[in-house]
Amino acid sequence: MKKSFELPKHKNILVGVDNSADAQLAFLNAVSHALDDDSLLHIVTVLESDDLNVFQVLTKDTLAEKRLKVEKQLQEYKQSALDAGVKEVHIVLAEGEPGETIVKDVIPDVKPDLVVVGSAVTKGFGKYLGSQAAYVAKYAPVSVMVVR
């Protein structure tokens, strides 16, 4: 007997990004799902003060420069998604530990039905997201796709 199965459509997708190859692959997967399902796409990056030394944290200019750089990166991701045909894209710049911040702050605000993250990354937000991908997968109250 042949059965037909249809995957559920996702209407609100959240993807975590940085400059790593896995995060970029996660972004491509999220865009593909958003196009297939005609979904809203939220793109998040988590800015960590741990990436700055104590003197940089005390310097407002350094933190402001880093925030501007990350916002520019988010805008580039947003434009790429729009150029690919995603109809509605929002960006989220959060601060804190990536996994915990995504689960405790971003997910409740954005209310996604799918979260897409890269499995392993090497620096900045990325140095934690790989290890934090497991945290997101374990504690997120919604489906999580970990991309490698």
N, CA, C and O atoms as a GROMACS GRO file, in nm:
protein
  592
    1MET      N    1   0.084  -0.116   0.000
    1MET     CA    2   0.000   0.000   0.000
    1MET      C    3   0.089   0.124   0.000
    1MET      O    4   0.181   0.136   0.082
    2LYS      N    5   0.063   0.213  -0.090
    2LYS     CA    6   0.141   0.336  -0.102
    2LYS      C    7   0.070   0.448  -0.028
    2LYS      O    8  -0.048   0.476  -0.052
    3LYS      N    9   0.142   0.512   0.062
    3LYS     CA   10   0.085   0.624   0.137
    3LYS      C   11   0.150   0.753   0.092
    3LYS      O   12   0.268   0.757   0.055
    4SER      N   13   0.074   0.857   0.095
    4SER     CA   14   0.126   0.989   0.059
    4SER      C   15   0.147   1.070   0.186
    4SER      O   16   0.055   1.086   0.267
    5PHE      N   17   0.266   1.119   0.203
    5PHE     CA   18   0.297   1.199   0.320
    5PHE      C   19   0.333   1.340   0.276
    5PHE      O   20   0.407   1.360   0.180
    6GLU      N   21   0.280   1.435   0.346
    6GLU     CA   22   0.311   1.574   0.317
    6GLU      C   23   0.370   1.638   0.442
    6GLU      O   24   0.311   1.631   0.550
    7LEU      N   25   0.486   1.699   0.427
    7LEU     CA   26   0.548   1.766   0.540
    7LEU      C   27   0.468   1.890   0.578
    7LEU      O   28   0.410   1.956   0.492
    8PRO      N   29   0.465   1.920   0.707
    8PRO     CA   30   0.392   2.042   0.748
    8PRO      C   31   0.461   2.166   0.693
    8PRO      O   32   0.584   2.170   0.682
    9LYS      N   33   0.384   2.265   0.661
    9LYS     CA   34   0.438   2.392   0.614
    9LYS      C   35   0.477   2.476   0.734
    9LYS      O   36   0.406   2.482   0.834
   10HIS      N   37   0.591   2.542   0.722
   10HIS     CA   38   0.636   2.633   0.827
   10HIS      C   39   0.600   2.774   0.784
   10HIS      O   40   0.625   2.813   0.670
   11LYS      N   41   0.543   2.850   0.874
   11LYS     CA   42   0.499   2.985   0.841
   11LYS      C   43   0.589   3.093   0.901
   11LYS      O   44   0.582   3.209   0.861
   12ASN      N   45   0.674   3.055   0.995
   12ASN     CA   46   0.757   3.153   1.066
   12ASN      C   47   0.890   3.087   1.099
   12ASN      O   48   0.899   3.008   1.194
   13ILE      N   49   0.993   3.117   1.023
   13ILE     CA   50   1.123   3.051   1.036
   13ILE      C   51   1.225   3.148   1.095
   13ILE      O   52   1.231   3.265   1.057
   14LEU      N   53   1.304   3.097   1.190
   14LEU     CA   54   1.412   3.173   1.253
   14LEU      C   55   1.543   3.105   1.218
   14LEU      O   56   1.556   2.984   1.235
   15VAL      N   57   1.641   3.182   1.168
   15VAL     CA   58   1.772   3.125   1.137
   15VAL      C   59   1.880   3.207   1.207
   15VAL      O   60   1.878   3.330   1.205
   16GLY      N   61   1.975   3.135   1.270
   16GLY     CA   62   2.090   3.198   1.334
   16GLY      C   63   2.205   3.208   1.235
   16GLY      O   64   2.239   3.110   1.169
   17VAL      N   65   2.265   3.327   1.224
   17VAL     CA   66   2.371   3.347   1.125
   17VAL      C   67   2.495   3.413   1.185
   17VAL      O   68   2.490   3.478   1.289
   18ASP      N   69   2.605   3.392   1.115
   18ASP     CA   70   2.731   3.462   1.136
   18ASP      C   71   2.808   3.449   1.005
   18ASP      O   72   2.746   3.433   0.900
   19ASN      N   73   2.939   3.454   1.008
   19ASN     CA   74   3.017   3.444   0.884
   19ASN      C   75   3.068   3.303   0.855
   19ASN      O   76   3.142   3.283   0.758
   20SER      N   77   3.032   3.205   0.936
   20SER     CA   78   3.084   3.070   0.918
   20SER      C   79   3.015   2.999   0.801
   20SER      O   80   2.905   3.036   0.761
   21ALA      N   81   3.082   2.898   0.750
   21ALA     CA   82   3.026   2.820   0.639
   21ALA      C   83   2.898   2.748   0.681
   21ALA      O   84   2.802   2.745   0.604
   22ASP      N   85   2.895   2.691   0.801
   22ASP     CA   86   2.775   2.620   0.846
   22ASP      C   87   2.657   2.714   0.866
   22ASP      O   88   2.544   2.679   0.834
   23ALA      N   89   2.683   2.833   0.917
   23ALA     CA   90   2.574   2.930   0.936
   23ALA      C   91   2.522   2.977   0.800
   23ALA      O   92   2.402   2.999   0.784
   24GLN      N   93   2.612   2.993   0.704
   24GLN     CA   94   2.568   3.032   0.570
   24GLN      C   95   2.485   2.922   0.506
   24GLN      O   96   2.388   2.949   0.435
   25LEU      N   97   2.523   2.797   0.531
   25LEU     CA   98   2.444   2.684   0.482
   25LEU      C   99   2.308   2.679   0.552
   25LEU      O  100   2.206   2.649   0.489
   26ALA      N  101   2.307   2.709   0.681
   26ALA     CA  102   2.180   2.717   0.755
   26ALA      C  103   2.091   2.825   0.694
   26ALA      O  104   1.971   2.806   0.676
   27PHE      N  105   2.152   2.939   0.661
   27PHE     CA  106   2.077   3.048   0.599
   27PHE      C  107   2.016   3.003   0.466
   27PHE      O  108   1.899   3.030   0.439
   28LEU      N  109   2.096   2.936   0.382
   28LEU     CA  110   2.046   2.889   0.253
   28LEU      C  111   1.929   2.791   0.271
   28LEU      O  112   1.831   2.796   0.197
   29ASN      N  113   1.941   2.702   0.370
   29ASN     CA  114   1.832   2.609   0.399
   29ASN      C  115   1.708   2.682   0.446
   29ASN      O  116   1.597   2.649   0.404
   30ALA      N  117   1.726   2.781   0.532
   30ALA     CA  118   1.612   2.858   0.583
   30ALA      C  119   1.543   2.934   0.470
   30ALA      O  120   1.420   2.938   0.463
   31VAL      N  121   1.622   2.994   0.381
   31VAL     CA  122   1.565   3.065   0.267
   31VAL      C  123   1.488   2.968   0.177
   31VAL      O  124   1.379   3.000   0.132
   32SER      N  125   1.545   2.851   0.152
   32SER     CA  126   1.478   2.750   0.069
   32SER      C  127   1.344   2.710   0.130
   32SER      O  128   1.243   2.702   0.060
   33HIS      N  129   1.343   2.685   0.261
   33HIS     CA  130   1.217   2.650   0.329
   33HIS      C  131   1.119   2.766   0.325
   33HIS      O  132   0.999   2.746   0.305
   34ALA      N  133   1.168   2.887   0.344
   34ALA     CA  134   1.080   3.004   0.341
   34ALA      C  135   1.016   3.021   0.204
   34ALA      O  136   0.898   3.055   0.193
   35LEU      N  137   1.093   2.996   0.100
   35LEU     CA  138   1.039   3.005  -0.036
   35LEU      C  139   0.937   2.894  -0.063
   35LEU      O  140   0.830   2.919  -0.117
   36ASP      N  141   0.972   2.771  -0.024
   36ASP     CA  142   0.882   2.657  -0.046
   36ASP      C  143   0.750   2.673   0.028
   36ASP      O  144   0.644   2.638  -0.024
   37ASP      N  145   0.757   2.726   0.150
   37ASP     CA  146   0.639   2.735   0.236
   37ASP      C  147   0.575   2.873   0.237
   37ASP      O  148   0.475   2.895   0.306
   38ASP      N  149   0.632   2.967   0.162
   38ASP     CA  150   0.584   3.106   0.162
   38ASP      C  151   0.582   3.160   0.305
   38ASP      O  152   0.482   3.214   0.352
   39SER      N  153   0.697   3.144   0.373
   39SER     CA  154   0.708   3.176   0.516
   39SER      C  155   0.769   3.312   0.542
   39SER      O  156   0.839   3.369   0.458
   40LEU      N  157   0.741   3.362   0.659
   40LEU     CA  158   0.810   3.477   0.715
   40LEU      C  159   0.946   3.428   0.761
   40LEU      O  160   0.956   3.319   0.818
   41LEU      N  161   1.052   3.505   0.738
   41LEU     CA  162   1.187   3.466   0.778
   41LEU      C  163   1.245   3.569   0.874
   41LEU      O  164   1.246   3.688   0.845
   42HIS      N  165   1.293   3.520   0.989
   42HIS     CA  166   1.364   3.603   1.087
   42HIS      C  167   1.509   3.559   1.087
   42HIS      O  168   1.538   3.440   1.096
   43ILE      N  169   1.601   3.655   1.076
   43ILE     CA  170   1.744   3.627   1.076
   43ILE      C  171   1.802   3.687   1.204
   43ILE      O  172   1.788   3.807   1.228
   44VAL      N  173   1.867   3.603   1.285
   44VAL     CA  174   1.919   3.649   1.414
   44VAL      C  175   2.070   3.631   1.422
   44VAL      O  176   2.125   3.532   1.375
   45THR      N  177   2.134   3.728   1.484
   45THR     CA  178   2.272   3.717   1.528
   45THR      C  179   2.276   3.760   1.673
   45THR      O  180   2.206   3.853   1.714
   46VAL      N  181   2.357   3.691   1.752
   46VAL     CA  182   2.370   3.725   1.893
   46VAL      C  183   2.507   3.789   1.914
   46VAL      O  184   2.610   3.726   1.890
   47LEU      N  185   2.506   3.913   1.959
   47LEU     CA  186   2.629   3.987   1.988
   47LEU      C  187   2.672   3.952   2.129
   47LEU      O  188   2.595   3.963   2.224
   48GLU      N  189   2.797   3.909   2.141
   48GLU     CA  190   2.849   3.867   2.271
   48GLU      C  191   2.954   3.963   2.322
   48GLU      O  192   3.049   3.996   2.251
   49SER      N  193   2.938   4.008   2.443
   49SER     CA  194   3.042   4.093   2.503
   49SER      C  195   3.165   4.010   2.537
   49SER      O  196   3.272   4.067   2.556
   50ASP      N  197   3.152   3.878   2.546
   50ASP     CA  198   3.266   3.790   2.573
   50ASP      C  199   3.371   3.798   2.464
   50ASP      O  200   3.488   3.766   2.486
   51ASP      N  201   3.330   3.842   2.344
   51ASP     CA  202   3.425   3.855   2.233
   51ASP      C  203   3.516   3.976   2.249
   51ASP      O  204   3.615   3.989   2.178
   52LEU      N  205   3.483   4.064   2.342
   52LEU     CA  206   3.561   4.185   2.364
   52LEU      C  207   3.635   4.173   2.496
   52LEU      O  208   3.586   4.112   2.591
   53ASN      N  209   3.756   4.232   2.502
   53ASN     CA  210   3.825   4.233   2.630
   53ASN      C  211   3.766   4.341   2.719
   53ASN      O  212   3.684   4.421   2.673
   54VAL      N  213   3.805   4.344   2.845
   54VAL     CA  214   3.743   4.434   2.943
   54VAL      C  215   3.757   4.580   2.903
   54VAL      O  216   3.667   4.660   2.927
   55PHE      N  217   3.869   4.617   2.842
   55PHE     CA  218   3.889   4.756   2.801
   55PHE      C  219   3.798   4.793   2.684
   55PHE      O  220   3.746   4.904   2.676
   56GLN      N  221   3.779   4.698   2.592
   56GLN     CA  222   3.689   4.723   2.480
   56GLN      C  223   3.544   4.736   2.527
   56GLN      O  224   3.469   4.819   2.475
   57VAL      N  225   3.505   4.655   2.624
   57VAL     CA  226   3.369   4.662   2.677
   57VAL      C  227   3.344   4.797   2.741
   57VAL      O  228   3.234   4.852   2.732
   58LEU      N  229   3.447   4.850   2.807
   58LEU     CA  230   3.433   4.979   2.874
   58LEU      C  231   3.430   5.095   2.775
   58LEU      O  232   3.385   5.204   2.809
   59THR      N  233   3.476   5.071   2.654
   59THR     CA  234   3.476   5.175   2.551
   59THR      C  235   3.348   5.164   2.469
   59THR      O  236   3.330   5.070   2.392
   60LYS      N  237   3.261   5.262   2.486
   60LYS     CA  238   3.132   5.259   2.416
   60LYS      C  239   3.149   5.259   2.265
   60LYS      O  240   3.070   5.199   2.193
   61ASP      N  241   3.254   5.326   2.216
   61ASP     CA  242   3.277   5.333   2.072
   61ASP      C  243   3.305   5.195   2.014
   61ASP      O  244   3.256   5.162   1.906
   62THR      N  245   3.384   5.113   2.085
   62THR     CA  246   3.416   4.979   2.036
   62THR      C  247   3.290   4.894   2.027
   62THR      O  248   3.270   4.824   1.928
   63LEU      N  249   3.207   4.898   2.130
   63LEU     CA  250   3.083   4.822   2.130
   63LEU      C  251   2.988   4.872   2.021
   63LEU      O  252   2.922   4.793   1.954
   64ALA      N  253   2.982   5.003   2.004
   64ALA     CA  254   2.896   5.061   1.900
   64ALA      C  255   2.945   5.021   1.761
   64ALA      O  256   2.864   4.991   1.673
   65GLU      N  257   3.078   5.020   1.741
   65GLU     CA  258   3.134   4.978   1.612
   65GLU      C  259   3.101   4.833   1.583
   65GLU      O  260   3.063   4.798   1.471
   66LYS      N  261   3.115   4.749   1.684
   66LYS     CA  262   3.084   4.607   1.667
   66LYS      C  263   2.936   4.589   1.635
   66LYS      O  264   2.900   4.510   1.548
   67ARG      N  265   2.850   4.661   1.706
   67ARG     CA  266   2.706   4.653   1.682
   67ARG      C  267   2.672   4.695   1.538
   67ARG      O  268   2.592   4.631   1.471
   68LEU      N  269   2.735   4.804   1.491
   68LEU     CA  270   2.712   4.851   1.354
   68LEU      C  271   2.756   4.747   1.251
   68LEU      O  272   2.689   4.724   1.150
   69LYS      N  273   2.871   4.684   1.277
   69LYS     CA  274   2.923   4.582   1.186
   69LYS      C  275   2.826   4.464   1.177
   69LYS      O  276   2.798   4.413   1.069
   70VAL      N  277   2.775   4.422   1.292
   70VAL     CA  278   2.682   4.309   1.296
   70VAL      C  279   2.549   4.346   1.231
   70VAL      O  280   2.490   4.265   1.159
   71GLU      N  281   2.502   4.469   1.254
   71GLU     CA  282   2.378   4.514   1.190
   71GLU      C  283   2.392   4.517   1.038
   71GLU      O  284   2.300   4.482   0.965
   72LYS      N  285   2.510   4.560   0.991
   72LYS     CA  286   2.535   4.562   0.846
   72LYS      C  287   2.532   4.420   0.790
   72LYS      O  288   2.474   4.396   0.683
   73GLN      N  289   2.593   4.327   0.861
   73GLN     CA  290   2.592   4.187   0.819
   73GLN      C  291   2.448   4.134   0.813
   73GLN      O  292   2.412   4.066   0.717
   74LEU      N  293   2.368   4.165   0.914
   74LEU     CA  294   2.228   4.122   0.914
   74LEU      C  295   2.152   4.181   0.796
   74LEU      O  296   2.071   4.112   0.733
   75GLN      N  297   2.177   4.308   0.765
   75GLN     CA  298   2.111   4.372   0.651
   75GLN      C  299   2.149   4.302   0.520
   75GLN      O  300   2.066   4.288   0.430
   76GLU      N  301   2.275   4.259   0.510
   76GLU     CA  302   2.320   4.188   0.389
   76GLU      C  303   2.248   4.054   0.376
   76GLU      O  304   2.205   4.016   0.266
   77TYR      N  305   2.235   3.981   0.487
   77TYR     CA  306   2.160   3.856   0.485
   77TYR      C  307   2.015   3.883   0.446
   77TYR      O  308   1.958   3.810   0.364
   78LYS      N  309   1.956   3.986   0.503
   78LYS     CA  310   1.817   4.020   0.472
   78LYS      C  311   1.801   4.048   0.323
   78LYS      O  312   1.708   3.997   0.260
   79GLN      N  313   1.890   4.128   0.267
   79GLN     CA  314   1.881   4.162   0.125
   79GLN      C  315   1.896   4.037   0.038
   79GLN      O  316   1.828   4.024  -0.063
   80SER      N  317   1.986   3.947   0.078
   80SER     CA  318   2.003   3.822   0.003
   80SER      C  319   1.874   3.740   0.002
   80SER      O  320   1.835   3.685  -0.101
   81ALA      N  321   1.807   3.734   0.117
   81ALA     CA  322   1.681   3.659   0.125
   81ALA      C  323   1.573   3.725   0.039
   81ALA      O  324   1.498   3.657  -0.031
   82LEU      N  325   1.565   3.858   0.045
   82LEU     CA  326   1.468   3.930  -0.037
   82LEU      C  327   1.496   3.911  -0.186
   82LEU      O  328   1.405   3.890  -0.265
   83ASP      N  329   1.625   3.919  -0.222
   83ASP     CA  330   1.664   3.899  -0.362
   83ASP      C  331   1.630   3.759  -0.411
   83ASP      O  332   1.600   3.738  -0.529
   84ALA      N  333   1.634   3.661  -0.319
   84ALA     CA  334   1.601   3.523  -0.355
   84ALA      C  335   1.450   3.504  -0.372
   84ALA      O  336   1.406   3.404  -0.428
   85GLY      N  337   1.372   3.600  -0.323
   85GLY     CA  338   1.227   3.591  -0.340
   85GLY      C  339   1.146   3.575  -0.214
   85GLY      O  340   1.024   3.565  -0.220
   86VAL      N  341   1.213   3.572  -0.097
   86VAL     CA  342   1.137   3.565   0.029
   86VAL      C  343   1.062   3.697   0.043
   86VAL      O  344   1.120   3.804   0.028
   87LYS      N  345   0.934   3.688   0.071
   87LYS     CA  346   0.848   3.808   0.069
   87LYS      C  347   0.863   3.896   0.192
   87LYS      O  348   0.857   4.019   0.182
   88GLU      N  349   0.884   3.834   0.308
   88GLU     CA  350   0.893   3.914   0.430
   88GLU      C  351   1.009   3.863   0.516
   88GLU      O  352   1.013   3.746   0.553
   89VAL      N  353   1.102   3.953   0.546
   89VAL     CA  354   1.223   3.918   0.621
   89VAL      C  355   1.243   4.020   0.731
   89VAL      O  356   1.236   4.141   0.708
   90HIS      N  357   1.268   3.970   0.852
   90HIS     CA  358   1.298   4.057   0.966
   90HIS      C  359   1.434   4.018   1.022
   90HIS      O  360   1.474   3.902   1.015
   91ILE      N  361   1.505   4.116   1.077
   91ILE     CA  362   1.634   4.087   1.140
   91ILE      C  363   1.623   4.112   1.289
   91ILE      O  364   1.549   4.198   1.336
   92VAL      N  365   1.701   4.032   1.364
   92VAL     CA  366   1.703   4.042   1.509
   92VAL      C  367   1.849   4.045   1.554
   92VAL      O  368   1.926   3.954   1.522
   93LEU      N  369   1.886   4.149   1.626
   93LEU     CA  370   2.019   4.156   1.687
   93LEU      C  371   1.998   4.144   1.836
   93LEU      O  372   1.943   4.234   1.900
   94ALA      N  373   2.043   4.033   1.892
   94ALA     CA  374   2.028   4.008   2.035
   94ALA      C  375   2.166   4.011   2.100
   94ALA      O  376   2.268   4.008   2.031
   95GLU      N  377   2.168   4.018   2.231
   95GLU     CA  378   2.295   4.018   2.304
   95GLU      C  379   2.290   3.914   2.414
   95GLU      O  380   2.188   3.898   2.481
   96GLY      N  381   2.403   3.843   2.433
   96GLY     CA  382   2.412   3.742   2.538
   96GLY      C  383   2.481   3.618   2.486
   96GLY      O  384   2.554   3.622   2.387
   97GLU      N  385   2.458   3.506   2.554
   97GLU     CA  386   2.508   3.376   2.510
   97GLU      C  387   2.414   3.325   2.401
   97GLU      O  388   2.293   3.321   2.424
   98PRO      N  389   2.465   3.286   2.285
   98PRO     CA  390   2.378   3.254   2.171
   98PRO      C  391   2.267   3.153   2.198
   98PRO      O  392   2.150   3.184   2.177
   99GLY      N  393   2.301   3.034   2.243
   99GLY     CA  394   2.198   2.932   2.261
   99GLY      C  395   2.091   2.974   2.360
   99GLY      O  396   1.972   2.966   2.332
  100GLU      N  397   2.135   3.020   2.474
  100GLU     CA  398   2.042   3.062   2.578
  100GLU      C  399   1.958   3.182   2.534
  100GLU      O  400   1.838   3.186   2.559
  101THR      N  401   2.021   3.277   2.469
  101THR     CA  402   1.949   3.397   2.423
  101THR      C  403   1.846   3.362   2.317
  101THR      O  404   1.734   3.414   2.319
  102ILE      N  405   1.882   3.274   2.225
  102ILE     CA  406   1.787   3.233   2.122
  102ILE      C  407   1.667   3.163   2.186
  102ILE      O  408   1.553   3.193   2.153
  103VAL      N  409   1.694   3.070   2.278
  103VAL     CA  410   1.586   2.992   2.339
  103VAL      C  411   1.501   3.076   2.433
  103VAL      O  412   1.378   3.070   2.429
  104LYS      N  413   1.565   3.155   2.518
  104LYS     CA  414   1.489   3.226   2.623
  104LYS      C  415   1.435   3.362   2.582
  104LYS      O  416   1.335   3.408   2.638
  105ASP      N  417   1.498   3.427   2.485
  105ASP     CA  418   1.456   3.562   2.448
  105ASP      C  419   1.399   3.571   2.306
  105ASP      O  420   1.289   3.622   2.286
  106VAL      N  421   1.475   3.520   2.210
  106VAL     CA  422   1.436   3.539   2.070
  106VAL      C  423   1.315   3.454   2.032
  106VAL      O  424   1.220   3.504   1.973
  107ILE      N  425   1.317   3.326   2.066
  107ILE     CA  426   1.205   3.239   2.030
  107ILE      C  427   1.073   3.288   2.089
  107ILE      O  428   0.973   3.293   2.017
  108PRO      N  429   1.068   3.325   2.218
  108PRO     CA  430   0.940   3.376   2.270
  108PRO      C  431   0.892   3.504   2.201
  108PRO      O  432   0.772   3.525   2.187
  109ASP      N  433   0.985   3.589   2.157
  109ASP     CA  434   0.947   3.713   2.088
  109ASP      C  435   0.902   3.688   1.944
  109ASP      O  436   0.802   3.744   1.899
  110VAL      N  437   0.976   3.604   1.873
  110VAL     CA  438   0.953   3.582   1.730
  110VAL      C  439   0.844   3.477   1.706
  110VAL      O  440   0.771   3.483   1.607
  111LYS      N  441   0.834   3.381   1.797
  111LYS     CA  442   0.736   3.272   1.788
  111LYS      C  443   0.748   3.191   1.657
  111LYS      O  444   0.650   3.174   1.585
  112PRO      N  445   0.870   3.143   1.627
  112PRO     CA  446   0.887   3.064   1.505
  112PRO      C  447   0.828   2.924   1.521
  112PRO      O  448   0.807   2.877   1.633
  113ASP      N  449   0.802   2.859   1.409
  113ASP     CA  450   0.765   2.717   1.415
  113ASP      C  451   0.880   2.629   1.365
  113ASP      O  452   0.869   2.507   1.364
  114LEU      N  453   0.990   2.693   1.324
  114LEU     CA  454   1.112   2.622   1.287
  114LEU      C  455   1.231   2.713   1.314
  114LEU      O  456   1.231   2.831   1.279
  115VAL      N  457   1.335   2.655   1.377
  115VAL     CA  458   1.461   2.725   1.400
  115VAL      C  459   1.568   2.650   1.321
  115VAL      O  460   1.576   2.527   1.327
  116VAL      N  461   1.650   2.724   1.246
  116VAL     CA  462   1.757   2.664   1.166
  116VAL      C  463   1.890   2.721   1.214
  116VAL      O  464   1.908   2.843   1.217
  117VAL      N  465   1.985   2.633   1.251
  117VAL     CA  466   2.117   2.676   1.297
  117VAL      C  467   2.224   2.589   1.233
  117VAL      O  468   2.198   2.474   1.195
  118GLY      N  469   2.344   2.644   1.222
  118GLY     CA  470   2.459   2.567   1.174
  118GLY      C  471   2.514   2.480   1.286
  118GLY      O  472   2.500   2.513   1.404
  119SER      N  473   2.577   2.370   1.248
  119SER     CA  474   2.625   2.275   1.349
  119SER      C  475   2.758   2.314   1.411
  119SER      O  476   2.780   2.287   1.529
  120ALA      N  477   2.845   2.376   1.335
  120ALA     CA  478   2.978   2.406   1.388
  120ALA      C  479   3.031   2.532   1.324
  120ALA      O  480   3.022   2.552   1.203
  121VAL      N  481   3.087   2.618   1.408
  121VAL     CA  482   3.145   2.741   1.359
  121VAL      C  483   3.267   2.773   1.443
  121VAL      O  484   3.292   2.707   1.544
  122THR      N  485   3.345   2.873   1.402
  122THR     CA  486   3.476   2.886   1.462
  122THR      C  487   3.508   3.013   1.538
  122THR      O  488   3.598   3.011   1.622
  123LYS      N  489   3.438   3.123   1.514
  123LYS     CA  490   3.478   3.246   1.582
  123LYS      C  491   3.359   3.337   1.608
  123LYS      O  492   3.252   3.319   1.550
  124GLY      N  493   3.379   3.434   1.694
  124GLY     CA  494   3.274   3.529   1.726
  124GLY      C  495   3.151   3.457   1.776
  124GLY      O  496   3.161   3.362   1.855
  125PHE      N  497   3.035   3.501   1.731
  125PHE     CA  498   2.909   3.433   1.762
  125PHE      C  499   2.925   3.286   1.729
  125PHE      O  500   2.873   3.199   1.798
  126GLY      N  501   2.999   3.261   1.623
  126GLY     CA  502   3.020   3.126   1.574
  126GLY      C  503   3.091   3.033   1.669
  126GLY      O  504   3.063   2.913   1.670
  127LYS      N  505   3.184   3.084   1.748
  127LYS     CA  506   3.259   2.993   1.832
  127LYS      C  507   3.168   2.924   1.933
  127LYS      O  508   3.202   2.818   1.985
  128TYR      N  509   3.053   2.984   1.959
  128TYR     CA  510   2.959   2.924   2.053
  128TYR      C  511   2.842   2.855   1.985
  128TYR      O  512   2.787   2.759   2.040
  129LEU      N  513   2.803   2.901   1.867
  129LEU     CA  514   2.680   2.848   1.808
  129LEU      C  515   2.689   2.698   1.784
  129LEU      O  516   2.592   2.627   1.809
  130GLY      N  517   2.802   2.649   1.737
  130GLY     CA  518   2.814   2.505   1.716
  130GLY      C  519   2.784   2.428   1.843
  130GLY      O  520   2.702   2.337   1.841
  131SER      N  521   2.850   2.464   1.954
  131SER     CA  522   2.822   2.397   2.079
  131SER      C  523   2.684   2.434   2.130
  131SER      O  524   2.620   2.357   2.201
  132GLN      N  525   2.639   2.552   2.094
  132GLN     CA  526   2.507   2.596   2.138
  132GLN      C  527   2.395   2.541   2.050
  132GLN      O  528   2.279   2.544   2.090
  133ALA      N  529   2.429   2.491   1.931
  133ALA     CA  530   2.326   2.430   1.846
  133ALA      C  531   2.260   2.315   1.921
  133ALA      O  532   2.138   2.296   1.912
  134ALA      N  533   2.340   2.239   1.995
  134ALA     CA  534   2.284   2.130   2.075
  134ALA      C  535   2.192   2.186   2.184
  134ALA      O  536   2.088   2.127   2.214
  135TYR      N  537   2.231   2.299   2.242
  135TYR     CA  538   2.147   2.363   2.344
  135TYR      C  539   2.013   2.404   2.284
  135TYR      O  540   1.908   2.379   2.343
  136VAL      N  541   2.018   2.467   2.168
  136VAL     CA  542   1.895   2.512   2.102
  136VAL      C  543   1.808   2.390   2.068
  136VAL      O  544   1.688   2.391   2.093
  137ALA      N  545   1.870   2.286   2.013
  137ALA     CA  546   1.794   2.166   1.976
  137ALA      C  547   1.730   2.101   2.098
  137ALA      O  548   1.618   2.049   2.090
  138LYS      N  549   1.799   2.104   2.210
  138LYS     CA  550   1.748   2.039   2.331
  138LYS      C  551   1.638   2.121   2.398
  138LYS      O  552   1.539   2.065   2.445
  139TYR      N  553   1.654   2.252   2.404
  139TYR     CA  554   1.565   2.334   2.486
  139TYR      C  555   1.462   2.416   2.410
  139TYR      O  556   1.368   2.469   2.471
  140ALA      N  557   1.475   2.429   2.280
  140ALA     CA  558   1.376   2.507   2.204
  140ALA      C  559   1.241   2.436   2.207
  140ALA      O  560   1.235   2.314   2.196
  141PRO      N  561   1.134   2.512   2.222
  141PRO     CA  562   1.001   2.452   2.227
  141PRO      C  563   0.942   2.425   2.088
  141PRO      O  564   0.824   2.390   2.075
  142VAL      N  565   1.024   2.441   1.984
  142VAL     CA  566   0.978   2.421   1.846
  142VAL      C  567   1.079   2.333   1.773
  142VAL      O  568   1.185   2.301   1.827
  143SER      N  569   1.046   2.293   1.652
  143SER     CA  570   1.137   2.211   1.571
  143SER      C  571   1.265   2.288   1.541
  143SER      O  572   1.263   2.408   1.516
  144VAL      N  573   1.377   2.215   1.544
  144VAL     CA  574   1.508   2.274   1.517
  144VAL      C  575   1.577   2.192   1.409
  144VAL      O  576   1.583   2.069   1.417
  145MET      N  577   1.628   2.260   1.307
  145MET     CA  578   1.707   2.196   1.203
  145MET      C  579   1.852   2.239   1.222
  145MET      O  580   1.884   2.358   1.217
  146VAL      N  581   1.940   2.141   1.245
  146VAL     CA  582   2.083   2.169   1.260
  146VAL      C  583   2.150   2.130   1.128
  146VAL      O  584   2.143   2.014   1.086
  147VAL      N  585   2.214   2.227   1.065
  147VAL     CA  586   2.269   2.208   0.930
  147VAL      C  587   2.420   2.192   0.936
  147VAL      O  588   2.489   2.263   1.008
  148ARG      N  589   2.469   2.096   0.858
  148ARG     CA  590   2.613   2.071   0.850
  148ARG      C  591   2.655   2.074   0.705
  148ARG      O  592   2.773   2.055   0.675
   0.00000   0.00000   0.00000
